[in-house]
């Protein structure tokens, strides 16, 4: 496993991060969630192959993803040997100061830890002043509850405004952006990727395999392809346009004698421009 520094931080993370959205009791919209025993097996395997970076959220299966992750990590590894990222936004109050403090405390309890390595704002909050959000994020870092902050899924101008606000006040800035980016969704190349490069902010793309569509030929009998409503809305409406890309990735996987997932991930590492 290769490891890199995450943005302007001292976090040394594996280049592969294990996303934990599929872990939990299946509540909320995670109708494909795995129970604790199945989740633990995946987390243990990730640790065995050198993955030290784990990404969850307070809203995944109503917090049970955090509980499963914290329980499994405590069983197999020392806290200081892993990097835990979680998120805030899909909760009452979104990114208000009150909400951020409340949700951080809840996440800490569910994860069974006294600090979060990377707190990510899950979306841009149109209802809360940027200054209030950035000040609250700065405070949870100063209190020692969070080490670094990151953002996810917003317009480049919004990200730039939040960074500028933090710099103006002398507050902590974002070190990472979890953006939607893969072989069949490349909108981030227009504005976000150049901005991240200029800011020295790491890109940590989500859905690198497009919900499995880049891991195999599009037509699939997998359980996820049948029940993942979010994935269907996100990708399947553009199937006719994007399918030739999937076919090409499949052809290359046969030619190189590697998995189709390996082709998609190799492309991602080469093209995402920032660490």
C-alpha contacts under 8 A as a table, 3 or more apart, distances in Angstrom:
res1	aa1	res2	aa2	distance
1	X	14	X	6.58
1	X	15	X	7.37
1	X	49	X	7.09
1	X	50	X	5.59
1	X	51	X	7.19
2	X	14	X	5.81
2	X	15	X	5.86
3	X	12	X	6.13
3	X	13	X	5.21
3	X	14	X	4.30
3	X	15	X	5.56
4	X	12	X	5.44
4	X	13	X	5.52
4	X	14	X	6.46
4	X	15	X	6.53
4	X	275	X	7.18
5	X	8	X	7.65
5	X	9	X	6.63
5	X	10	X	6.24
5	X	11	X	5.55
5	X	12	X	4.64
5	X	13	X	6.29
5	X	275	X	7.66
6	X	9	X	5.79
6	X	10	X	7.13
6	X	11	X	5.62
6	X	12	X	6.47
6	X	13	X	6.71
6	X	175	X	6.89
6	X	176	X	7.08
6	X	201	X	7.73
6	X	202	X	5.81
6	X	275	X	6.80
7	X	175	X	4.94
7	X	176	X	6.23
7	X	200	X	5.80
7	X	201	X	4.67
7	X	202	X	4.68
7	X	275	X	7.02
8	X	175	X	5.83
8	X	200	X	6.74
8	X	201	X	6.88
9	X	148	X	7.72
9	X	175	X	6.93
11	X	83	X	7.50
13	X	17	X	7.99
13	X	51	X	7.96
13	X	52	X	6.24
13	X	53	X	5.68
13	X	83	X	6.92
14	X	17	X	6.49
14	X	50	X	7.23
14	X	51	X	5.45
14	X	52	X	5.76
14	X	53	X	5.97
15	X	51	X	7.97
16	X	51	X	6.41
16	X	53	X	7.28
17	X	51	X	6.62
17	X	52	X	7.39
17	X	53	X	4.86
17	X	54	X	5.59
17	X	55	X	6.86
18	X	43	X	7.96
18	X	46	X	7.26
18	X	51	X	7.33
18	X	53	X	6.38
18	X	54	X	4.90
18	X	55	X	6.13
19	X	22	X	7.70
19	X	54	X	6.12
19	X	55	X	4.85
19	X	56	X	6.30
20	X	23	X	5.46
20	X	54	X	7.12
20	X	55	X	5.82
20	X	56	X	4.98
20	X	65	X	6.49
20	X	69	X	7.66
21	X	24	X	7.84
21	X	30	X	7.49
21	X	33	X	7.49
21	X	56	X	6.19
21	X	57	X	7.52
21	X	60	X	5.64
21	X	61	X	7.81
21	X	65	X	6.81
22	X	30	X	6.89
22	X	32	X	6.49
22	X	33	X	4.48
22	X	34	X	6.01
22	X	60	X	7.95
22	X	65	X	7.70
23	X	26	X	7.86
23	X	33	X	5.02
23	X	34	X	4.92
23	X	35	X	6.61
23	X	36	X	7.31
23	X	39	X	5.72
23	X	60	X	7.70
23	X	61	X	7.49
23	X	64	X	7.50
23	X	65	X	4.92
23	X	68	X	7.06
24	X	27	X	7.53
24	X	30	X	7.93
24	X	33	X	5.43
24	X	34	X	5.86
24	X	35	X	5.83
24	X	36	X	6.84
24	X	39	X	7.90
24	X	60	X	7.15
24	X	61	X	5.26
24	X	63	X	7.69
24	X	64	X	4.80
24	X	65	X	4.46
24	X	68	X	6.71
25	X	33	X	6.39
25	X	34	X	7.00
25	X	35	X	5.93
25	X	36	X	7.91
25	X	61	X	6.04
25	X	64	X	6.28
25	X	65	X	7.77
26	X	29	X	7.40
26	X	30	X	5.12
26	X	31	X	5.09
26	X	32	X	6.52
26	X	33	X	4.83
26	X	34	X	7.28
26	X	35	X	7.97
26	X	61	X	5.49
27	X	30	X	6.07
27	X	31	X	6.90
27	X	61	X	4.68
27	X	62	X	6.25
28	X	31	X	7.51
28	X	60	X	7.55
28	X	61	X	5.41
28	X	62	X	6.23
29	X	61	X	7.17
30	X	33	X	5.46
30	X	60	X	6.97
30	X	61	X	5.80
31	X	227	X	7.39
31	X	228	X	7.49
32	X	223	X	7.88
32	X	224	X	6.58
32	X	227	X	7.20
32	X	228	X	7.15
33	X	61	X	7.58
34	X	37	X	7.98
34	X	38	X	5.83
34	X	39	X	5.84
35	X	38	X	5.56
35	X	39	X	6.08
36	X	39	X	4.98
36	X	40	X	5.93
36	X	68	X	5.97
37	X	40	X	5.22
37	X	41	X	6.49
38	X	41	X	5.31
38	X	42	X	6.68
39	X	42	X	5.32
39	X	43	X	6.25
39	X	68	X	7.15
39	X	69	X	7.92
40	X	43	X	5.06
40	X	44	X	5.96
40	X	68	X	7.38
40	X	69	X	7.66
40	X	72	X	5.63
41	X	44	X	5.16
41	X	45	X	6.18
42	X	45	X	5.10
42	X	46	X	6.13
43	X	46	X	5.06
43	X	47	X	6.33
43	X	69	X	7.53
43	X	72	X	6.96
43	X	73	X	7.60
44	X	47	X	5.17
44	X	48	X	6.22
44	X	72	X	7.54
44	X	76	X	7.19
45	X	48	X	4.93
45	X	49	X	6.38
46	X	49	X	5.41
46	X	50	X	6.48
46	X	51	X	5.21
46	X	52	X	7.78
47	X	50	X	5.19
47	X	51	X	5.13
47	X	52	X	6.40
48	X	51	X	7.43
51	X	54	X	7.98
52	X	81	X	6.97
52	X	82	X	4.71
52	X	83	X	5.95
53	X	82	X	6.10
53	X	83	X	4.79
53	X	84	X	6.16
53	X	85	X	7.69
54	X	82	X	7.70
54	X	83	X	6.27
54	X	84	X	5.11
54	X	85	X	6.10
55	X	84	X	6.18
55	X	85	X	4.69
55	X	86	X	5.86
56	X	60	X	7.05
56	X	65	X	6.68
56	X	66	X	6.26
56	X	84	X	7.83
56	X	85	X	6.12
56	X	86	X	4.74
56	X	87	X	6.90
57	X	60	X	5.46
57	X	63	X	7.16
57	X	65	X	7.37
57	X	66	X	6.77
57	X	85	X	7.72
57	X	86	X	4.45
57	X	87	X	4.47
57	X	88	X	6.92
58	X	62	X	6.67
58	X	63	X	4.89
58	X	65	X	7.85
58	X	66	X	6.80
58	X	86	X	6.68
58	X	87	X	5.89
58	X	88	X	6.32
58	X	90	X	7.83
58	X	103	X	7.39
58	X	107	X	6.25
59	X	62	X	4.83
59	X	63	X	5.49
59	X	87	X	7.99
59	X	88	X	7.92
59	X	90	X	6.17
59	X	91	X	7.34
60	X	63	X	5.54
60	X	64	X	6.86
60	X	65	X	5.64
60	X	66	X	7.68
61	X	64	X	5.49
61	X	65	X	6.06
62	X	65	X	7.62
63	X	66	X	5.44
63	X	67	X	6.62
63	X	107	X	7.64
63	X	110	X	7.19
64	X	67	X	4.79
64	X	68	X	6.08
64	X	110	X	7.68
65	X	68	X	5.20
65	X	69	X	6.14
66	X	69	X	5.16
66	X	70	X	6.02
66	X	107	X	7.02
66	X	110	X	5.77
66	X	111	X	5.29
67	X	70	X	5.26
67	X	71	X	6.08
67	X	110	X	4.79
67	X	111	X	5.30
67	X	112	X	7.66
68	X	71	X	5.23
68	X	72	X	6.15
68	X	111	X	7.89
69	X	72	X	5.30
69	X	73	X	6.06
69	X	111	X	6.79
70	X	73	X	5.30
70	X	74	X	6.09
70	X	110	X	7.04
70	X	111	X	4.20
70	X	112	X	5.73
70	X	113	X	7.62
71	X	74	X	5.32
71	X	75	X	6.43
71	X	111	X	7.16
71	X	112	X	7.32
72	X	75	X	5.13
72	X	76	X	6.52
73	X	76	X	5.33
73	X	77	X	5.58
73	X	78	X	7.64
73	X	79	X	7.53
74	X	77	X	5.86
74	X	78	X	6.73
74	X	79	X	7.01
77	X	81	X	6.74
77	X	82	X	7.69
78	X	81	X	5.47
78	X	82	X	7.42
79	X	82	X	5.93
79	X	113	X	7.86
80	X	83	X	7.64
83	X	117	X	5.79
83	X	118	X	7.68
84	X	116	X	6.12
84	X	117	X	5.36
84	X	118	X	6.40
85	X	116	X	6.57
85	X	117	X	5.96
85	X	118	X	4.50
85	X	119	X	5.79
85	X	120	X	7.04
86	X	107	X	7.77
86	X	116	X	7.40
86	X	118	X	6.58
86	X	119	X	5.37
86	X	120	X	6.09
87	X	119	X	5.55
87	X	120	X	4.54
87	X	121	X	5.56
87	X	122	X	5.66
88	X	91	X	7.18
88	X	94	X	7.19
88	X	95	X	7.12
88	X	100	X	6.79
88	X	103	X	6.73
88	X	104	X	7.72
88	X	119	X	7.44
88	X	120	X	6.44
88	X	121	X	5.16
88	X	122	X	5.69
89	X	93	X	7.78
89	X	94	X	4.31
89	X	95	X	5.63
89	X	121	X	6.06
89	X	122	X	5.37
89	X	123	X	6.36
89	X	125	X	7.68
90	X	94	X	6.00
90	X	122	X	7.35
91	X	94	X	5.37
91	X	99	X	7.52
91	X	103	X	7.92
92	X	99	X	6.66
93	X	96	X	5.58
93	X	98	X	7.37
93	X	99	X	5.22
94	X	99	X	6.19
94	X	100	X	7.67
94	X	125	X	6.68
94	X	128	X	7.93
95	X	99	X	6.01
95	X	100	X	5.88
95	X	121	X	7.60
95	X	125	X	6.18
95	X	128	X	6.48
95	X	133	X	5.75
96	X	99	X	5.14
96	X	100	X	6.16
96	X	128	X	5.85
96	X	132	X	6.58
96	X	133	X	5.87
96	X	136	X	7.83
97	X	100	X	5.25
97	X	101	X	6.29
97	X	132	X	6.21
97	X	133	X	6.07
97	X	135	X	7.89
97	X	136	X	5.16
98	X	101	X	5.43
98	X	102	X	6.10
99	X	102	X	5.06
99	X	103	X	5.86
100	X	103	X	5.29
100	X	104	X	5.95
100	X	133	X	7.99
100	X	136	X	6.84
100	X	137	X	7.41
101	X	104	X	5.31
101	X	105	X	6.32
101	X	136	X	7.48
101	X	140	X	7.19
102	X	105	X	5.38
102	X	106	X	6.35
103	X	106	X	4.95
103	X	107	X	6.03
104	X	107	X	5.09
104	X	108	X	6.13
104	X	145	X	7.69
105	X	108	X	5.16
105	X	109	X	6.36
106	X	109	X	5.21
106	X	110	X	6.27
107	X	110	X	5.09
107	X	111	X	5.95
108	X	111	X	5.21
108	X	112	X	5.93
108	X	113	X	5.43
108	X	114	X	5.94
108	X	115	X	6.60
108	X	116	X	7.09
109	X	112	X	5.09
109	X	113	X	6.70
109	X	114	X	7.91
113	X	116	X	7.49
114	X	145	X	6.46
115	X	144	X	6.71
115	X	145	X	4.52
115	X	146	X	5.42
115	X	147	X	7.23
116	X	119	X	6.48
116	X	145	X	6.19
116	X	146	X	4.68
116	X	147	X	6.30
117	X	146	X	5.81
117	X	147	X	4.87
117	X	148	X	6.03
118	X	146	X	6.57
118	X	147	X	6.16
118	X	148	X	4.85
118	X	149	X	5.25
118	X	150	X	6.54
119	X	146	X	6.55
119	X	147	X	7.90
119	X	148	X	6.39
119	X	149	X	4.76
119	X	150	X	6.00
120	X	149	X	5.67
120	X	150	X	4.37
120	X	151	X	4.94
120	X	152	X	6.73
121	X	124	X	7.33
121	X	149	X	7.87
121	X	150	X	6.46
121	X	151	X	4.82
121	X	152	X	6.12
122	X	151	X	6.41
122	X	152	X	5.17
122	X	153	X	6.98
123	X	151	X	7.25
123	X	152	X	5.68
123	X	153	X	5.66
123	X	154	X	6.19
124	X	152	X	7.89
124	X	153	X	7.52
124	X	154	X	5.86
124	X	158	X	7.41
125	X	128	X	5.83
126	X	129	X	7.69
128	X	132	X	6.92
128	X	133	X	7.03
129	X	132	X	5.40
129	X	133	X	6.66
130	X	133	X	5.21
130	X	134	X	6.10
130	X	162	X	6.32
130	X	165	X	7.39
131	X	134	X	5.25
131	X	135	X	5.93
131	X	165	X	6.62
131	X	166	X	7.81
132	X	135	X	5.30
132	X	136	X	6.17
133	X	136	X	5.22
133	X	137	X	6.22
134	X	137	X	5.08
134	X	138	X	6.10
134	X	162	X	7.13
134	X	165	X	7.43
134	X	166	X	6.18
134	X	171	X	7.47
135	X	138	X	5.00
135	X	139	X	6.19
135	X	166	X	7.68
135	X	171	X	7.05
136	X	139	X	5.02
136	X	140	X	6.39
137	X	140	X	5.40
137	X	141	X	6.51
137	X	149	X	7.28
137	X	172	X	7.78
138	X	141	X	5.29
138	X	142	X	6.30
138	X	171	X	5.73
138	X	172	X	5.53
139	X	142	X	4.95
139	X	143	X	6.09
140	X	143	X	5.03
140	X	144	X	6.45
140	X	145	X	5.54
140	X	146	X	5.79
141	X	144	X	5.19
141	X	145	X	5.89
141	X	146	X	4.64
141	X	147	X	5.61
141	X	148	X	6.82
141	X	172	X	7.99
142	X	145	X	7.70
142	X	146	X	7.93
143	X	146	X	7.63
144	X	147	X	6.70
146	X	149	X	7.54
148	X	172	X	7.91
148	X	174	X	7.27
148	X	175	X	7.01
149	X	172	X	7.82
149	X	173	X	7.00
149	X	174	X	5.08
149	X	175	X	6.29
149	X	176	X	7.37
150	X	174	X	4.67
150	X	175	X	5.53
150	X	176	X	4.63
150	X	177	X	5.80
150	X	178	X	7.60
151	X	159	X	7.75
151	X	174	X	6.67
151	X	176	X	6.32
151	X	177	X	4.89
151	X	178	X	6.19
152	X	177	X	5.30
152	X	178	X	4.40
152	X	179	X	5.56
153	X	177	X	7.72
153	X	178	X	6.47
153	X	179	X	5.07
153	X	180	X	6.66
154	X	158	X	6.55
154	X	159	X	6.79
154	X	179	X	7.82
155	X	158	X	5.31
155	X	159	X	6.50
155	X	192	X	7.42
156	X	159	X	5.13
156	X	160	X	6.14
156	X	191	X	6.11
156	X	192	X	5.02
156	X	195	X	7.21
157	X	160	X	5.01
157	X	161	X	6.15
158	X	161	X	5.12
158	X	162	X	6.33
159	X	162	X	5.23
159	X	163	X	6.26
160	X	163	X	5.13
160	X	164	X	6.08
160	X	195	X	7.95
161	X	164	X	5.11
161	X	165	X	6.09
162	X	165	X	5.09
162	X	166	X	6.35
163	X	166	X	5.24
163	X	167	X	6.26
163	X	173	X	5.75
163	X	174	X	6.85
164	X	167	X	5.09
164	X	168	X	6.03
165	X	168	X	5.18
165	X	169	X	6.46
166	X	169	X	5.37
166	X	170	X	5.96
166	X	171	X	4.69
166	X	172	X	6.16
166	X	173	X	5.79
167	X	170	X	4.91
167	X	171	X	5.94
167	X	172	X	7.43
167	X	173	X	6.96
168	X	171	X	7.69
174	X	177	X	7.69
174	X	201	X	7.22
175	X	200	X	7.75
175	X	201	X	4.97
175	X	202	X	6.28
176	X	201	X	5.08
176	X	202	X	4.52
176	X	203	X	5.78
176	X	204	X	6.80
177	X	196	X	7.82
177	X	201	X	6.93
177	X	202	X	6.23
177	X	203	X	5.03
177	X	204	X	6.00
177	X	205	X	7.68
178	X	203	X	6.01
178	X	204	X	4.69
178	X	205	X	5.08
178	X	206	X	6.18
179	X	188	X	7.42
179	X	203	X	6.93
179	X	204	X	6.63
179	X	205	X	4.85
179	X	206	X	6.00
180	X	185	X	7.31
180	X	188	X	7.37
180	X	205	X	5.56
180	X	206	X	5.22
180	X	207	X	6.40
180	X	208	X	7.81
181	X	184	X	7.93
181	X	185	X	5.50
181	X	186	X	5.65
181	X	187	X	7.50
181	X	188	X	6.58
181	X	205	X	5.50
181	X	206	X	6.55
181	X	207	X	6.88
181	X	208	X	6.32
182	X	185	X	5.18
182	X	186	X	6.25
182	X	205	X	7.68
182	X	207	X	6.94
182	X	208	X	4.96
182	X	209	X	6.63
182	X	210	X	6.70
182	X	264	X	7.60
182	X	268	X	6.42
183	X	186	X	6.70
183	X	208	X	7.82
183	X	209	X	7.97
183	X	214	X	7.84
183	X	245	X	7.51
183	X	264	X	6.61
183	X	267	X	7.43
183	X	268	X	7.23
184	X	210	X	7.52
184	X	242	X	6.09
184	X	245	X	7.06
186	X	189	X	5.83
187	X	190	X	5.94
188	X	191	X	6.13
188	X	192	X	5.10
188	X	193	X	5.88
189	X	192	X	6.27
189	X	193	X	5.28
189	X	194	X	7.23
190	X	193	X	7.09
190	X	194	X	7.58
191	X	194	X	5.74
191	X	195	X	6.32
192	X	195	X	5.14
192	X	196	X	6.15
193	X	196	X	5.11
193	X	197	X	6.22
193	X	203	X	7.83
193	X	272	X	7.17
193	X	273	X	6.92
193	X	274	X	7.60
194	X	197	X	5.14
194	X	198	X	6.27
195	X	198	X	5.12
195	X	199	X	6.15
196	X	199	X	5.01
196	X	200	X	5.79
196	X	201	X	4.93
196	X	202	X	6.80
196	X	203	X	7.22
196	X	274	X	7.08
197	X	200	X	5.07
197	X	201	X	6.45
197	X	202	X	7.94
197	X	273	X	7.01
197	X	274	X	5.85
198	X	201	X	7.86
200	X	274	X	7.47
201	X	274	X	7.26
201	X	275	X	7.81
202	X	274	X	5.56
202	X	275	X	4.88
203	X	272	X	7.12
203	X	274	X	5.89
203	X	275	X	6.09
204	X	275	X	7.86
205	X	208	X	6.28
207	X	210	X	4.89
207	X	211	X	5.92
208	X	211	X	7.77
208	X	264	X	7.53
208	X	265	X	6.94
208	X	268	X	7.39
209	X	212	X	5.29
209	X	213	X	6.26
209	X	214	X	4.80
209	X	215	X	6.05
209	X	261	X	6.86
209	X	264	X	6.72
209	X	265	X	7.57
210	X	213	X	5.31
210	X	214	X	5.93
210	X	231	X	7.78
210	X	235	X	7.46
211	X	214	X	7.59
211	X	231	X	6.09
212	X	215	X	4.91
212	X	216	X	6.67
212	X	225	X	7.68
213	X	216	X	5.90
213	X	217	X	6.52
213	X	218	X	5.10
213	X	246	X	7.28
214	X	217	X	7.11
214	X	218	X	7.48
214	X	246	X	5.91
214	X	249	X	7.48
214	X	260	X	6.71
214	X	261	X	6.22
214	X	264	X	6.39
215	X	259	X	7.60
215	X	260	X	5.22
215	X	261	X	4.46
215	X	264	X	7.65
216	X	220	X	7.68
216	X	246	X	7.85
216	X	250	X	7.12
216	X	260	X	6.19
216	X	261	X	7.49
217	X	220	X	6.99
217	X	246	X	6.47
217	X	247	X	6.72
217	X	250	X	6.94
218	X	243	X	7.14
218	X	246	X	7.15
220	X	225	X	6.49
221	X	225	X	6.82
221	X	226	X	7.12
222	X	225	X	5.43
222	X	226	X	6.66
223	X	226	X	5.28
223	X	227	X	6.35
224	X	227	X	5.32
224	X	228	X	5.28
225	X	228	X	5.84
225	X	231	X	7.88
225	X	232	X	7.76
228	X	231	X	5.40
228	X	232	X	6.31
229	X	232	X	5.09
229	X	233	X	6.41
230	X	233	X	5.32
230	X	234	X	6.15
231	X	234	X	4.96
231	X	235	X	6.02
231	X	236	X	7.47
232	X	235	X	5.57
232	X	236	X	5.00
232	X	237	X	7.31
233	X	236	X	6.21
233	X	237	X	6.52
234	X	237	X	7.29
235	X	238	X	5.79
235	X	239	X	6.61
236	X	239	X	4.89
238	X	241	X	5.51
238	X	242	X	6.23
239	X	242	X	5.20
239	X	243	X	5.52
240	X	243	X	5.62
240	X	244	X	7.92
241	X	244	X	7.15
242	X	245	X	5.60
242	X	246	X	6.86
243	X	246	X	5.08
243	X	247	X	6.21
244	X	247	X	4.96
244	X	248	X	6.15
245	X	248	X	5.09
245	X	249	X	6.28
246	X	249	X	5.13
246	X	250	X	6.23
247	X	250	X	5.00
247	X	251	X	6.20
248	X	251	X	5.00
248	X	252	X	6.22
249	X	252	X	5.17
249	X	253	X	6.19
249	X	260	X	6.11
249	X	263	X	6.21
249	X	264	X	6.90
250	X	253	X	5.06
250	X	254	X	6.49
250	X	260	X	5.46
251	X	254	X	5.30
251	X	255	X	6.31
252	X	255	X	4.91
252	X	256	X	5.97
252	X	260	X	7.70
252	X	263	X	7.20
253	X	256	X	5.23
253	X	257	X	5.60
253	X	258	X	5.02
253	X	259	X	5.51
253	X	260	X	5.04
253	X	262	X	7.70
253	X	263	X	6.30
254	X	257	X	4.94
254	X	258	X	6.66
254	X	259	X	7.82
258	X	262	X	6.44
258	X	263	X	7.50
259	X	262	X	5.20
259	X	263	X	6.85
260	X	263	X	5.22
260	X	264	X	6.51
261	X	264	X	5.15
261	X	265	X	6.11
262	X	265	X	5.16
262	X	266	X	5.90
263	X	266	X	5.19
263	X	267	X	6.25
264	X	267	X	5.26
264	X	268	X	6.29
265	X	268	X	4.89
265	X	269	X	6.19
266	X	269	X	5.27
266	X	270	X	6.26
267	X	270	X	5.20
267	X	271	X	6.07
268	X	271	X	5.24
268	X	272	X	5.74
269	X	272	X	5.91
269	X	273	X	7.87
270	X	273	X	7.03
272	X	275	X	7.81
